[in-house]
Amino acid sequence: MRFWKIIVVSLLMTLVYGCSNDKVDETDNLQESFTSIVPVSDINNSLKINIIYEEQVEYKFGSDVKVVIENVSDKKIFLPSDSSVLRAFVAKNNTWFEVENYAAYLGNGSILNPKGNIGTIWITGLRPVLEPSLGNNVLVRILATGEFVSNSEKTGVPVAAYVDLIMNP
């Protein structure tokens, strides 16, 4: 009988602590940390980014991560061809840290047409530089940035999108 009481009490404690707000607070702090690094108001609204999973189920450190960036707005969006187009961040101690991207981008940038037109997506990739000391199950946030275009001119109004990925050594 005592054995079952211990089991029941253990289960109740697991439920109580498992449903606590610690994870919510951690997630809120992590998101707040990210918005302080990337102060863009139009994020994951006009621009979307998704990871392309091919044969592998998970990405390992040193992998090329392929992504598709899509304009889902009714305006044109310019994506630069320099390293600012795709950036990678790692979550550590409730803060995001930018890591180097080994990928190189060529050209003068790309313009994504508004949704409903041809040319609304761009397929590209990056290779985040991750140190083995980061451990296992590293949360990596991939950020794509650009700006709106009006009358064939860049407006200076930023737009961004991000997607999260777990990577392992």
N, C-alpha and C positions, 0 to 999 in steps of 0.2 A: 504494500500500500504506500509506504513511504517513497518507494521508487517512482511511482506514478505521480505523486505530489511534486517531486523534484522535476520530473519531465514537464508537468503542466506549468509550474512556476517558470521554468527555463523558457518554455514556448511563449508565455505571456511577456517575459522580459524582452525576448527577442522581438516580439511584435511592437512593444512600446518603444524600444530604442531604435528599431528598424524604421519606425514611422516618425521619428523625430525630425525637427527642422534643420539639423546639422547639414545635411546634403543640400537642402534648399538654400541655406545661407552661403554654403561654399559655392554653389552654382551662381548665386546672385553676385557674390564678391568677384568671381572669375569673370562674369559678364561685365561687371562694372570696370574691372581692370582693362578689359578689351576695349570698351567704348572710350576709355581715357586715352588709349594708344591710337585708336582709329575713330576720330570724332566726325563720322559721316552720318548724317541723319537718314539718308536713303540707303539702308543696308538690308539686303535680302528682300527687297521689294521690286525694284525695277530690273535688277540683275540677279540671275541665279547661277550657282555653280554646283556641279555634281561630279563625283568621282566616277571614273570609268573602271569598272572591275572586269578584268579579262579572265585569264585562267586562274590567277591566284585569288584565294579567298581573303588573304590579308597582305598588307604591304610590310615589307621588312625595311630596316634602316638601309639606306643606300639605294633604295628602289626609285625608279622614275614613276611618279604618280601622274597618271593621265586624268585630265579633267575636261569637262565641257562647260563653257560659259555661255549663257543664253540671255538675250535681251527679252524681257517680258513686259517692257513698257511700250508706250505709244510714241516714243522719241528715239532718235538715233543715239547710240552710245559709242564713244571713242575709247579704245583700249590701247595704251601705249605699248611699244615693243621693247621697253627696257625692263629692268628688274623690278620696277614698281608694279607691273601688271599682276604678278603673282608673288605673294610673300607667304612665308610659313612662320607660325608661332608655336611654341611649346608651353603647355601649362605645367607650372612647378610652384609649389608653395602658394597656391591661390593667386598666382600672377602669371601673365603671359610674357614670354620672352621671345623676341624674334630670332630665328636661326637663319643661317646662310642658305641660299638657294643656288645649287651648282648649275642650273639650267641657264642657257643663253638664248636671248630672243633677238631675232633679226627683223629688219624692215623698218617702216615708218609708222607702225601701229595698224590697228584694224578698226573699222567702223562696223558695228553691228546694227543692222536695220531694225526698225520697230517690229513688234510681234505681228504675226499675220503676213509677213513678207518673207521672201527668200533672203538668206544671209543673216539670220538672227542668232546663229551660234558660231562659236569658235572653239575648236578642239586643240588643246595644247597640254603642257605638262610642266612639272617641276621636280627637282630632286633636293629635298630638304637635307641638310647636313646635321645628323643627329649623333651625339656621342654615346657610346655604350654605357657610360656612367649614368645615363638617364634611367636605365633599368628597363623593365618590361611594361607593356601596355601604356605607351607614351601617347598622351592626347596631343594631336597636332591639328592646328587650325590653319586652313589654307584660305587666304584672302585674295580676291580679285578686285582690282580697283580701276576705275575709268572716270569718264566725265560725259555729260550730255553734250550733244551737238545740235546746233540750231542754225539754219541757213548756211550749212557747210562750214561753220566755225565752231570750235570748241568753246563752250560757255564758261568753263571754270567751275561748274556745279558738279561736285563729286558724286559718284555712285559706287557702291561696293556690294560684294556678296562674299559669304564665307561658308565653308563646310568643314566639319570635324572628321577626323580620321584617327584610328588607333594604329600605332606602328610598334613593331618589336625588333630587337636586335637579330 
